[in-house]
Amino acid sequence: MQVFVHPNRAVLRALCALIVGAAVIPSCLIAAPAVAPIVAAPAAPAQNSSPYTKGQKTRDGIGVYYFGREIAHYMTHHGAPWLERGEREIEERPDLVMQALALKPGDIVADLGCGTGYFSWRMAQAVAPAGIVYGVEIQTEMLALLDVLMQQRGVTNVVGVLGTAEDPKLPQPVDLAILVDVYHECSRPAEYIAAVCRSLKPGGRLVFVEYRGEDPEVPIKPLHKMTQAQVKLEMTGQPLDFVQTVHSLPRQHLIIFKKRAAP
């Protein structure tokens, strides 16, 4: 078996053609100057009511709002080559992400919305030999790509898991769950994060990596970015305590929460 370290775009396009058909560029990459949609001021959902409201559907959203934020369309498996683009190492500095996570051998990790496993294999190396990374996806096509790439890398401790929009279906409690450029696309964020929290070990960490919505210079469409304030606001109803925000990444912030101790 040939093991490679940096799959290039041509390789991923070939894999996509083999498994799921022709690939296209995902909608989150900005193509022209974009104007942020006008939405209602963020507010907590009323008690005993749905946390979601319907509103104006913009080009990149689904017309459903959560704490005043329109939920973005999720990227399909057709955009998989973008996840393995060569520029990503410079734009997102996965080495700094791994440094901030400070994983230990034996840790159990959930890579939620793992895509092709761009971060899964890196985390798998950090938690080896006894640790496990669960690569969670709602698309079977992405899980097929994950399996191919992990085999080609010789990685054996990444386990694909088919979740749903409301539940990652994690098979055991985890020390850390991470969503890299994913949370803003969760169509049922209240239910999904609640399910994640149930699967976190006591004191387990939940980490969000999102393109900075505060920075208009970050070349990503507005609905595919999030501000730190918005992420913190949306976690207020969950059993989580804010720990810190890491600001060392070129275009993103890494926001860390910890599962609150049971009363």
N, C-alpha and C positions, 0 to 999 in steps of 0.2 A: 504494500500500500504506500502510495506516495504521500508524504506529509509536507504541506506548505504552510507558510506563515502569513503571507499577505496576498489573499486572493484579489485579483484585479477585476475591473469592471467587465472585461471580456469574458472571464471565467464565469462570473455570475450571470451574465446574459445567456451564455450557453446553458447553464443550469436551469435558468428560468424557462428557456425555450424547450428544454427536455422535459421539465416537470409541469410547468403551468402555462406555457405559451409565451408569446412576445411580451417584453417588458416595456413600460413607459415611465416617464419621469413623474415622480409623485407631486401632488398638488401643493404640498407645504412649501416647496422652494419658490421663492418669490421671483416673478418674471418681470414685473414692472412696479413702479411706486404704488403702494397700496395705502388706502385710507382706512383707519380702524373703524369698525362698524359702530353706529350709535346705539347704545343699549341703555337700559335702565340702570340706575346706580346700584351697585352690589348691596344685597340685603339678605339676611338670613331667612330661609323659608319659614312660613307660619307653622306653628306647632300643630301636629296631627293633620297636616296637609301634605300634598305631594311636594317634594323639594324642587320639582321642575315646573317651569312655565313655558308656554309656547309664545313665540314672538316672530319678529321679522326674520325670514330666512335669508341669510346673505350667501354670497357665492361659495364660500368655503365652509359654511356651517350647515347644521341640520335643522335649524329653526327651533331648537330646544335650548332653554337657558337654565343655568344653575348658578345661584348666587350672583345673578346679573351677567354671567358670562355665557356667550353662545358656544355650545359644544361644537368642535370642529369635526369634519369628516375624517374617518380613519384612513390611513394609507393601506391599500390592498397589496397583495403579494406581487402584483405587477410592478410595483416600485422597488422590489428587492435589490436590484443593482445599485440603487442610490444609497442603500445602507452600507454597501461595501466600497463606496467610492474612495479613491486614493486620497482625496483632499480631507476626508473626515478626520484623519489622524491629526492634522494641523488645526482644523476648525473646532474639534471637540476635545482634543488632548486626552484620550483615554488613559494615558499614563497618570495624569493628575486626578482623574476620577478614581482610579484604583488606589492611588495614594490616600485620597480622602476617605475611601471606604474602610481602609485598614482591616481587611479580612484576615482571618486566621485559619490555619489548617484545621480541618474538621468542621468548619462552619457550614450550615445549611442555608442556601440562598435561593430566592425566587427572582428570576429575571422576567418581569412581567411585560408582555408585549415584546418578547425577545427578538422577533424578526429572524434574521439569518444567524443570530448568535454572535454578533459583533462584540458584545461585552460578555456573553456567556462563557466563551472559551478563556477569556482573560481571568474571569472570576474563578473558573474551574481550576486553573493553574494555582491560584492563590489559596484555595481551600483543600487542594490535594494533600495527601492521598485519600483521606477518609471523608472529606467533605463532598457535598453534592450541590449542583446547580440545577434547579428546575427551570427549564425554558418554557414559559407559558405563552400560548398563542390562542386566538379564537379562529384562526385560519389553518386548516389542515395543510394547505399548500406551503405555508411558511414553515410548519413543522417538518415537512418533507425536505425543504431546503436546509433547515437546521440539521437534520440527521445526516444529509450528504456532506455538509461542510465539517461537522464534528468528526465524521469518519475520516475525511481527508486530512484533518489536523491531528488525527490520532488521539482525540479527546474522548475519554470513556466515562467521565463523571458528569456529563450534561444529559439530563433526562427531559425529553419533550413531554409537555402536558397540554392537553386540549381543554381550555377553559371556556367560559361564556362571558357575555358582556356584564353579568352581574356577579360572577364568582370565578376566581382563578382555578378552583378545584385542586388546591394544593394537597398532596397526599400525606404530608406530615407538617408539624410546626417548623417554622424557619427562624433563623437568627436575623436575617435581613431580607427585605423585599425592596426591589428597585424598579422604577419606571423611568426609562431614558427616552425622552422626546415622545412620550406615550400618553401621559395622564390627560392632556388637553383633548385627546380624541376619545376618551372613555365615554360611551353613550349613557351609562348608568353609574356615574361616579360615586353616588352616595352608597349604593348597594355594593359596588365593587370594593371600595376601600373598607367598608364595614367587614366584608368577607376576608379581605387581606388581614385586617386587624385581628380577626378571630384566629388566624393561622400564624400570627406572630408569637414567638415565645415571650414570656414575661421579660420586659426590658428590651425586646427586639426592636430593630430600627426599620423605619420606612423612609425611603430616599426618593426624592423627585429630582430629575435632571431636566430642566426646561430652558429653552431659549429665552433670553431676558426680554420680557415685554416692556420693561422700562426704557429700553434702548432702541430708538428708531433706526440706528445704524446697523442693527443685526438684520441681515438680508433674508428674513423669513416672513411669510405672510402673518398679519396680526393675530389671526385665530390660532395659529400654530406656535405662538409664544405665550408666556404667562409671566405676570409680575410675581415677585415674592409675596406681596401683600395678598394677592388673589389666592395663591396656594394656601397661605396660612388661614385665610378666611374660610376656605372650603373645608379645612380640617377641623373647624371649631366643634362640629357635632360628633367627631370621632374620638375614641379613647386614646388620644395621642397628645404628647407634650412636645412643643417645639424645642429642638436642641441648638441648631445653628445653621447658618447659610454659608457655604464655601463659595468665595468669589474669585477663585484662581483661574477659572476656565475662560477661554477667549470670548465666547459668545453666550454661555449658559450660566445659570446658577445651580448649585447643588444644595438642595434643601433637605435637612435631616430632622426627622421626628422620631420619638421613642414611645413605645407602647406604655401607657400609663399603668401603674400598679393598681391591682384590684383593690377596692375599698375594704 
